Amino acid sequence: MPRPRGYRRVCFCPCVTYFKPQGVPLRELKVMELTAEETEALRLKNIENLSQTDCAKRMKTSQSTFQRILISAYKKISEAIIKGKAVKIIE
């Protein structure tokens, strides 16, 4: 039985939840799902320009966990861009 997931603080709710390549109908695209945690990690690190330690403190998680969340977000976004997939932000 896996260990229960810890509470992670997310202070951002995007008003746009889908991004897709131009000119391709959404029904023809595969969708990559980006979690609220991953979106918050991207926002703190890239938009707020905080250090990784400060980002982890804001999300109330360890620095290594924050790094794993960030790597997961970068991988999903990179795959969506390179392979032409839609990105859906889920809560």
PAKERO-175554 format. One record per atom (N, C-alpha, C, O): residue in three letters; z, y, x. Coordinates in steps of 0.02 Angstrom, whole numbers, padded with zeros to 5 digits, always signed. Each point is the difference from the previous one (the first is absolute). Example, Ala and Ser with C-alpha at 12.3 -4.5 7.8 and 13.67 -1.06 7.14 Angstrom:
! PAKERO-175554
ALA+00390-00284+00660/ALA+00000+00059-00045/ALA+00000+00060+00045/ALA+00033-00001+00052/SER-00069+00054-00070/SER+00003+00059+00042/SER+00037+00055-00039/SER+00008+00055+00025/
END
This chain:
! PAKERO-175554
MET+00000-00059+00043/MET+00000+00059-00043/MET+00000+00062+00045/MET+00044+00007+00042/PRO-00092+00038-00051/PRO-00003+00059+00043/PRO+00056+00049-00015/PRO+00028+00001-00055/ARG-00015+00039+00104/ARG+00051+00051-00007/ARG-00025+00054-00049/ARG-00059+00017+00000/PRO+00103+00009-00043/PRO-00022+00051-00048/PRO-00023+00064+00036/PRO+00027+00019+00052/ARG-00076+00013-00081/ARG-00028+00060+00029/ARG+00048+00058-00007/ARG+00031+00009-00053/GLY-00024+00031+00105/GLY+00044+00058-00002/GLY-00032+00058-00037/GLY-00061+00004-00008/TYR+00103+00042-00014/TYR-00023+00059-00035/TYR-00030+00048+00051/TYR+00031+00015+00051/ARG-00091+00009-00065/ARG-00033+00049+00043/ARG-00013+00063-00041/ARG-00027-00004-00055/ARG+00045+00059+00083/ARG-00006+00064-00036/ARG-00072+00026+00003/ARG-00029+00008+00054/VAL+00001+00006-00112/VAL-00067+00028-00005/VAL+00006+00064-00041/VAL+00022-00001-00057/CYS-00041+00057+00087/CYS+00007+00066-00032/CYS-00067+00031-00019/CYS-00005+00061-00007/PHE-00046-00102+00000/PHE-00067+00026-00012/PHE-00035-00043-00052/PHE-00001-00061+00005/CYS-00028+00094-00054/CYS-00040-00035-00050/CYS-00068+00033-00003/CYS-00006+00056-00024/PRO-00046-00090+00048/PRO-00066+00032+00002/PRO-00029+00009-00070/PRO+00011-00041-00045/CYS-00047+00096+00036/CYS-00032+00011-00065/CYS-00067-00036-00004/CYS-00027-00009-00055/VAL-00001-00011+00112/VAL-00062-00039+00001/VAL+00018-00069+00026/VAL+00033-00008+00051/THR-00056-00044-00087/THR+00020-00068+00019/THR-00059-00045+00020/THR+00010-00058+00018/TYR-00071+00084-00021/TYR-00058-00039+00020/TYR-00044+00041+00047/TYR-00011+00059-00011/PHE-00015-00092+00062/PHE-00051+00028+00044/PHE-00053-00053+00007/PHE+00016-00059+00009/LYS-00079+00079-00011/LYS-00054-00048+00005/LYS-00060+00031+00035/LYS-00006+00061+00003/PRO-00037-00104+00024/PRO-00062+00026+00030/PRO-00044+00034-00052/PRO-00004-00023-00057/GLN-00028+00076+00077/GLN-00044+00037-00045/GLN-00063-00040-00016/GLN-00028-00033+00043/GLY+00008+00036-00105/GLY-00063-00031-00020/GLY+00004-00074-00018/GLY-00051-00030-00017/VAL+00109+00000+00020/VAL+00008-00071-00018/VAL+00049-00004-00058/VAL+00056+00025+00005/PRO-00076-00056-00061/PRO+00046-00006-00057/PRO+00063-00040+00020/PRO-00004-00048+00038/LEU+00060+00068-00065/LEU+00064-00032+00016/LEU-00001-00074-00018/LEU+00030-00041+00036/ARG-00064+00022-00089/ARG-00001-00071-00020/ARG-00035-00044+00051/ARG+00010-00061+00000/GLU-00050+00090+00044/GLU-00035-00039+00052/GLU+00038-00003+00066/GLU-00022-00034+00047/LEU+00079+00068-00043/LEU+00037+00003+00062/LEU+00061-00045+00000/LEU+00031-00012-00052/LYS-00014-00014+00110/LYS+00064-00032+00010/LYS+00051+00055+00010/LYS-00016+00054+00026/VAL+00078-00067-00045/VAL+00052+00052+00003/VAL+00055-00020+00049/VAL+00025-00056-00002/MET-00006+00103+00045/MET+00058-00008+00045/MET+00058+00037-00034/MET-00008+00058-00019/GLU+00065-00090+00012/GLU+00057+00032-00032/GLU+00048+00026+00053/GLU+00023-00037+00044/LEU-00007+00101-00048/LEU+00045+00033+00045/LEU+00065+00013-00038/LEU-00002+00031-00053/THR+00058-00054+00078/THR+00064+00008-00036/THR+00026+00071+00007/THR-00023+00038+00042/ALA+00071-00022-00084/ALA+00031+00066+00002/ALA+00035+00010+00068/ALA-00001+00055+00027/GLU+00031-00108+00000/GLU+00033+00004+00066/GLU-00050+00017+00054/GLU+00013+00042+00044/GLU-00071-00075-00046/GLU-00052+00012+00050/GLU-00027+00072-00005/GLU-00013+00032+00050/THR+00004-00009-00112/THR-00023+00069-00010/THR+00051+00050+00026/THR-00019+00049+00032/GLU+00082-00061-00045/GLU+00053+00044+00025/GLU+00003+00000+00076/GLU+00009+00052+00031/ALA-00017-00110-00001/ALA+00001-00005+00074/ALA-00058+00040+00030/ALA+00010+00036+00049/LEU-00069-00041-00078/LEU-00058+00039+00023/LEU+00013+00074-00008/LEU-00016+00040+00045/ARG+00045-00021-00101/ARG+00013+00071-00013/ARG+00049+00029+00051/ARG-00011+00053+00028/LEU+00066-00088-00017/LEU+00051+00024+00046/LEU-00026+00005+00071/LEU+00011+00050+00034/LYS-00046-00102-00012/LYS-00024-00002+00070/LYS-00059+00047+00012/LYS+00000+00035+00050/ASN-00049-00035-00094/ASN-00062+00038+00013/ASN-00002+00069-00031/ASN-00031+00045+00029/ILE+00061-00035-00086/ILE-00002+00066-00033/ILE+00060+00042+00021/ILE-00008+00059+00018/GLU+00067-00088-00020/GLU+00061+00037+00019/GLU+00009+00003+00076/GLU+00041+00039+00024/ASN-00078-00079+00013/ASN+00003-00003+00074/ASN+00071-00013+00027/ASN+00021+00031+00049/LEU+00014-00076-00082/LEU+00067-00018+00023/LEU-00004-00056+00051/LEU-00049-00037+00003/SER+00101+00031+00038/SER+00003-00056+00047/SER+00014-00063-00040/SER+00022+00003-00058/GLN-00034-00059+00089/GLN+00010-00064-00034/GLN+00074-00009-00018/GLN+00016-00028-00053/THR+00028+00051+00096/THR+00072-00006-00013/THR+00019+00041-00061/THR+00038-00023-00043/ASP-00063+00084+00039/ASP+00015+00043-00057/ASP-00029-00027-00065/ASP+00031+00004-00053/CYS-00092-00032+00057/CYS-00031-00031-00058/CYS+00042-00058-00026/CYS+00011-00006-00060/ALA+00012-00035+00106/ALA+00041-00058-00019/ALA+00065+00023-00033/ALA+00022-00030-00049/LYS+00008+00083+00075/LYS+00062+00026-00030/LYS-00013+00025-00070/LYS+00040-00012-00045/ARG-00095+00048+00036/ARG-00017+00027-00067/ARG-00012-00055-00050/ARG+00017+00007-00059/MET-00047-00063+00081/MET-00013-00056-00045/MET+00059-00048-00006/MET-00003-00049-00036/LYS+00056+00065+00073/LYS+00061-00042+00001/LYS-00016-00072+00019/LYS+00020-00047-00034/THR-00055+00040+00090/THR-00018-00066+00026/THR+00005+00002+00076/THR+00008+00054+00029/SER-00014-00111+00002/SER+00002-00001+00073/SER-00067+00023+00028/SER-00051+00000-00035/GLN+00052+00018+00099/GLN-00061+00024+00032/GLN-00052-00056+00004/GLN-00060+00012-00009/SER+00082-00073+00022/SER-00047-00056+00005/SER-00031-00016-00068/SER-00059-00017-00004/THR+00098+00022-00049/THR-00027-00012-00067/THR-00050+00055-00018/THR-00053-00014-00029/PHE+00070+00077+00046/PHE-00047+00054-00012/PHE-00066-00012+00036/PHE-00053+00011-00028/GLN+00057-00035+00090/GLN-00060-00014+00040/GLN-00043-00054-00034/GLN-00061+00006-00002/ARG+00093-00058-00025/ARG-00037-00053-00034/ARG-00034+00027-00063/ARG-00057-00019-00015/ILE+00091+00063-00022/ILE-00030+00029-00060/ILE-00060+00043+00019/ILE-00052-00004-00032/LEU+00058+00043+00085/LEU-00053+00044+00023/LEU-00061-00040+00025/LEU-00057+00017-00015/ILE+00070-00071+00052/ILE-00054-00043+00025/ILE-00038-00031-00059/ILE-00061-00004+00000/SER+00098-00018-00050/SER-00031-00030-00059/SER-00044+00051-00036/SER-00055-00017-00021/ALA+00079+00078+00014/ALA-00039+00053-00033/ALA-00064+00016+00040/ALA-00053+00005-00030/TYR+00059+00002+00096/TYR-00058+00014+00042/TYR-00052-00056-00005/TYR-00060+00013-00003/LYS+00084-00075+00002/LYS-00046-00056-00003/LYS-00038-00001-00066/LYS-00061-00011-00001/LYS+00096+00023-00054/LYS-00032+00000-00066/LYS-00051+00056-00006/LYS-00055-00011-00025/ILE+00073+00071+00047/ILE-00046+00056-00005/ILE-00060-00010+00045/ILE-00057+00015-00019/SER+00069-00040+00079/SER-00056-00013+00047/SER-00048-00050-00029/SER-00061+00010+00003/GLU+00087-00064-00032/GLU-00043-00051-00030/GLU-00040+00028-00058/GLU-00059-00015-00008/ALA+00091+00057-00033/ALA-00035+00030-00057/ALA-00057+00045+00023/ALA-00054-00001-00029/ILE+00065+00040+00082/ILE-00052+00044+00025/ILE-00057-00039+00031/ILE-00058+00012-00015/ILE+00075-00059+00059/ILE-00051-00038+00037/ILE-00040-00045-00046/ILE-00061-00005+00007/LYS+00094-00028-00055/LYS-00034-00048-00043/LYS-00021+00029-00068/LYS-00026-00037-00042/GLY+00036+00102+00032/GLY-00021+00032-00062/GLY+00038-00023-00062/GLY-00031-00013-00051/LYS+00096+00010+00055/LYS+00041-00021-00057/LYS+00034+00060-00030/LYS+00006+00053+00032/ALA+00016-00060-00094/ALA+00038+00052-00034/ALA+00074-00007+00021/ALA+00022-00054+00019/VAL+00014+00109-00022/VAL+00072+00000+00016/VAL+00037+00020-00063/VAL-00013+00053-00030/LYS+00061-00095+00009/LYS+00041+00014-00059/LYS+00072+00008+00024/LYS+00026-00044+00034/ILE+00005+00099-00053/ILE+00070+00012+00017/ILE+00042-00025-00058/ILE-00006+00024-00057/ILE+00049-00074+00071/ILE+00042-00028-00053/ILE+00072+00022+00011/ILE+00021+00015+00055/GLU+00017-00014-00110/GLU+00070+00019+00004/GLU+00045-00059-00001/GLU+00061+00008+00002/
END
